[in-house]
Amino acid sequence: MIDIFVERDFTTPLAPEFVRQLTLAAQDCLDLHRVAWQGSLLARDGRRLVCHFRGPDAEAARVGLRQAGADVSRLWAGTVHQVPGTAGAWGNVLVERAFAAPVELAEIQAIEDAGAACLQNHRVRFLRTLFSRDRRRMLCLYQAPDAESVRIAQRQAGLPMESAWAFRWVSPAASASAASTPAA
């Protein structure tokens, strides 16, 4: 099984419970293709969404999600790289990175490591990376006071960044009344 991610943008904000209900409603289509929803990162303004699935391959997820009526134009296979000791922590700020040419994860990690003091100065804690298999897309998750703290720390550390935005974690296991935000 591999990790698969779908990125979406919305003009009308989504509520966390709506994301959860919508994804769970697609479960029959996903089950048919052996694809399991792991959770989603919903922007605090409700207009951006990154959904995480596990399945046998990207095509299985693409077919299952398309059959459920989802837009799969920005679906990609990737890997999850977690900082040791942060199991279960998803953070609250996402940084998007895109590269014209493939990069090595170690290259970006070396810049991150060199800029660790910048992150600490702004109370930003790196938790995990979602890295595309084509090595041109990276989503990095942080625990931080806010998205602006992460933006400043990223610039000072010399890290490439398309955007940074605050999110909340929407889990398949969340209660019917609310989305959860795992502790860091």
Secondary structure, DSSP 8 states (H G I E B T S, - for coil): -EEEEEEEE-SS---HHHHHHHHHHTHHHHHHTT-EEEEEEEETTSSEEEEEEEES-HHHHHHHHHHTT---TTEEEEEEEE-TT-TT---SEEEEEE-SS---HHHHHHHHHHTHHHHHHTT-EEEEEEEETTSSEEEEEEE-S-HHHHHHHHHHHT---SEEEEEEEE-TTS-TT-------
